[in-house]
Amino acid sequence: MTFTHKWLRFSSQYLHPNPSLPPSPLSQQLHDSSLIVSVLLTSMVNGDSIANSLSLYPEMSYQDSKGRPQVERANKYFIMHPTASSTQTDGPPDSQLIGARREEREWREWVDSTLVKTLPPNIYRTLSESLHSFGHFTAMSNFSTFERLVAKYLGSVGMYFLGQMLAKKHKLDPDVRQSLYKCCDKWMEAVGKHRRFMGGEEPNLADLAVYGVLSTVEGLPTFTDVAAHTAIGPWYQAVGDLVKKQHGRSKNPFLSADSMK
């Protein structure tokens, strides 16, 4: 997205998140947001180190369809909970718990494999939208005035054409908005009319993954259209309200104020 790679020069994969993990023997960068979430939560629920938790997600090397070497982490959508006997107290029966965790994993994977791929073609759908998007993103950057102008006016043109290519690659509808609408409708259908969130009364990781993806386009025409043409608005607002209040911290002893000091 940048021309100088100024933000994340230290990373060989600068387009991916690079969190500052708590002190541990871990010396490698993690670039996959889904893996990062799984490792952190596994570490918290087991009270174990991040390094030990990461070892539960072994690396797998393979070649993609074009023969290029790739590395993937196994089990990256799994949270490695303690044994069932230690968690079966006042919670739901084992069958319900297993089903809920499977559903959460499947939809987290869907976010990465499907939902996120609809966004670039939508936010760069036209030259005017691309310009608007770059103006929005660069306004929140630490770029110099010159860098912001270069990114906004040159970058927006390049991303417009890239968006067209990605739409064809991922076989989106000719009107790419429709692909995004369908994803939002599919998500709301999965949540259902009788649940506040997919996690029930509390958002689960799938809720947070969908919210996180959509929050990246809040303030753009794409988000305005999604809110106007799908039923996802109330759900999105409900998740956002809890996220902004840091609701999860009060529910998780590992994230209490004292433990974070």
C-alpha positions in Angstrom: 0.0 0.0 0.0 3.0 2.3 0.6 5.8 3.3 -1.6 8.5 3.5 1.1 7.3 0.6 3.3 7.8 3.1 6.1 5.4 1.6 8.5 6.8 -1.9 8.9 10.2 -2.0 7.4 11.3 -4.6 9.9 8.9 -7.2 8.5 9.4 -9.3 5.5 5.6 -9.6 5.2 4.6 -6.0 5.7 1.0 -6.5 4.7 0.2 -8.7 7.6 -0.2 -7.9 11.3 2.9 -8.1 13.5 1.9 -7.8 17.1 4.3 -7.1 19.9 3.9 -10.3 21.9 4.6 -10.5 25.6 8.1 -11.4 26.6 8.8 -15.1 25.8 11.4 -17.3 24.2 9.5 -16.7 20.9 11.8 -15.0 18.5 9.8 -15.3 15.2 7.2 -13.0 13.8 3.6 -14.2 13.3 1.9 -12.8 10.2 -1.4 -14.6 10.2 -4.1 -12.8 12.3 -6.2 -15.9 12.7 -3.2 -17.8 14.0 -2.2 -15.0 16.3 -5.7 -15.0 17.9 -5.7 -18.8 18.3 -2.2 -18.8 19.9 -3.0 -15.9 22.3 -6.3 -17.4 23.4 -4.8 -20.9 23.8 -2.1 -19.4 25.9 -4.6 -17.6 28.1 -7.1 -20.5 28.7 -4.2 -22.9 29.5 -2.1 -20.4 31.5 0.8 -21.4 29.4 3.5 -19.4 27.6 3.0 -18.2 24.0 6.0 -20.2 22.9 4.6 -23.4 24.3 1.2 -22.6 22.8 2.7 -21.9 19.4 4.2 -25.4 19.4 0.7 -26.8 19.2 0.4 -25.3 15.7 3.2 -27.0 13.8 4.5 -25.6 10.5 3.7 -27.5 7.3 5.6 -26.9 4.1 4.0 -27.5 0.7 3.9 -26.2 -2.9 1.0 -24.3 -4.2 -0.6 -24.9 -7.6 2.2 -22.9 -9.3 4.9 -24.9 -7.6 5.9 -22.1 -5.2 7.0 -23.2 -1.7 4.5 -22.2 1.0 4.4 -22.6 4.8 1.2 -23.0 6.7 0.4 -23.7 10.4 -1.7 -26.7 11.2 -4.8 -26.3 13.4 -4.7 -22.5 13.2 -8.5 -22.1 13.7 -8.4 -24.4 16.8 -8.3 -23.1 20.4 -6.5 -25.8 22.4 -8.7 -26.0 25.4 -7.9 -28.0 28.6 -9.3 -31.5 28.7 -13.1 -31.8 28.7 -13.2 -33.1 32.2 -11.6 -30.0 33.5 -13.9 -27.6 31.7 -17.2 -29.5 32.1 -18.6 -27.6 35.2 -21.5 -25.3 34.7 -21.2 -25.1 30.9 -23.3 -26.7 28.2 -23.2 -30.5 27.6 -20.2 -31.8 25.7 -22.1 -32.3 22.5 -23.3 -28.7 22.5 -19.8 -27.3 23.4 -18.2 -29.4 20.6 -20.8 -28.2 18.1 -20.3 -24.6 19.1 -16.6 -24.8 18.8 -16.8 -26.5 15.4 -19.2 -23.8 14.2 -16.8 -21.1 15.4 -13.9 -22.7 13.6 -15.7 -23.1 10.3 -16.9 -19.5 10.2 -13.5 -18.1 11.2 -12.1 -20.0 8.2 -14.9 -18.7 6.0 -13.9 -15.1 6.9 -10.4 -15.8 5.6 -11.4 -17.8 2.6 -14.4 -15.9 1.4 -15.5 -12.7 3.2 -12.1 -10.9 3.2 -11.6 -11.5 -0.5 -14.7 -9.4 -1.3 -13.3 -6.3 0.2 -10.5 -5.0 -2.1 -12.7 -5.2 -5.2 -15.4 -3.3 -3.4 -13.4 -0.5 -1.8 -11.5 0.0 -5.1 -14.6 -0.6 -7.2 -14.4 2.6 -9.2 -11.7 5.2 -9.6 -13.7 7.7 -7.4 -14.2 5.0 -4.6 -10.6 4.1 -4.8 -9.6 7.7 -4.4 -11.9 8.1 -1.5 -10.6 5.0 0.1 -7.0 6.0 -0.2 -7.8 9.5 1.1 -9.4 7.8 4.1 -6.5 5.5 4.8 -3.7 8.0 4.3 -5.4 10.5 6.5 -4.8 8.1 9.4 -1.2 7.3 8.5 2.1 8.8 9.6 3.0 9.7 6.1 4.5 13.1 5.2 2.2 15.4 3.1 4.1 14.4 -0.1 3.8 10.6 0.7 0.1 11.0 1.4 -0.5 12.7 -2.0 1.6 10.1 -3.9 -0.2 7.2 -2.1 -3.6 8.8 -2.6 -3.4 9.8 -6.3 -1.1 7.1 -7.7 -2.0 4.3 -5.4 -5.7 4.7 -6.0 -5.2 4.2 -9.7 -3.1 1.1 -9.2 -5.5 -0.4 -6.7 -8.5 0.3 -8.9 -6.9 -2.0 -11.6 -5.8 -4.5 -8.9 -9.4 -4.6 -7.6 -10.6 -5.5 -11.1 -8.1 -8.3 -11.3 -9.0 -9.7 -7.9 -12.7 -9.7 -8.7 -12.0 -11.9 -11.7 -9.6 -14.1 -9.8 -12.0 -14.8 -6.9 -15.0 -15.1 -9.4 -17.1 -12.4 -7.8 -20.3 -11.1 -9.3 -20.0 -8.5 -12.1 -21.4 -6.1 -9.6 -19.0 -6.9 -6.7 -21.3 -5.3 -4.2 -23.6 -8.2 -4.7 -20.9 -10.6 -3.6 -20.4 -8.7 -0.4 -24.1 -8.4 0.2 -24.4 -12.2 -0.2 -21.6 -12.8 2.3 -23.3 -10.5 4.9 -26.7 -12.2 4.3 -25.1 -15.7 4.6 -23.5 -14.6 7.9 -26.7 -13.3 9.3 -28.5 -16.4 8.3 -25.9 -18.4 10.2 -26.3 -16.3 13.3 -30.1 -16.8 13.0 -33.0 -15.0 14.5 -32.9 -16.6 17.9 -29.3 -15.7 18.8 -27.9 -12.3 19.5 -24.4 -13.4 18.3 -23.1 -16.6 16.9 -21.6 -17.1 20.3 -25.1 -16.7 21.9 -25.3 -13.8 24.4 -21.6 -13.1 24.0 -19.6 -12.7 20.7 -17.3 -15.6 19.9 -14.2 -15.5 17.8 -16.2 -15.9 14.6 -18.3 -12.8 15.5 -15.1 -10.9 16.2 -13.5 -12.0 13.0 -16.5 -10.8 10.8 -16.7 -7.6 12.8 -13.0 -7.0 12.4 -13.1 -7.4 8.7 -16.1 -5.1 8.2 -14.7 -2.5 10.6 -11.8 -1.9 8.2 -14.2 -0.4 5.7 -16.3 1.6 8.2 -16.5 5.2 6.9 -16.2 4.2 3.3 -19.1 4.0 0.7 -18.7 0.2 0.8 -19.8 0.1 4.4 -22.6 2.6 3.9 -24.0 0.4 1.1 -23.7 -2.8 3.2 -25.6 -1.2 6.1 -28.3 0.0 3.7 -28.8 -3.2 1.7 -28.3 -6.0 4.3 -29.6 -6.8 7.8 -26.1 -6.8 9.3 -26.2 -3.3 10.8 -27.8 -4.1 14.3 -25.5 -7.1 14.8 -22.4 -5.1 13.8 -23.4 -2.3 16.2 -24.0 -4.7 19.0 -20.6 -6.3 18.6 -19.0 -2.9 18.2 -20.5 -1.6 21.4 -19.0 -4.5 23.4 -15.6 -4.2 21.7 -15.4 -0.5 22.4 -16.3 -1.1 26.0 -13.6 -3.8 26.2 -16.3 -6.1 27.4 -14.1 -9.2 27.1 -11.7 -8.0 29.6 -14.2 -8.0 32.4 -15.2 -11.6 31.4 -11.7 -13.0 31.3 -9.6 -13.2 34.4 -6.4 -13.4 32.2 -7.3 -9.9 30.9 -8.1 -8.2 34.2 -6.5 -4.9 35.0 -4.2 -6.4 37.6 -2.9 -9.2 35.3 -2.1 -6.7 32.5 0.2 -4.6 34.7 
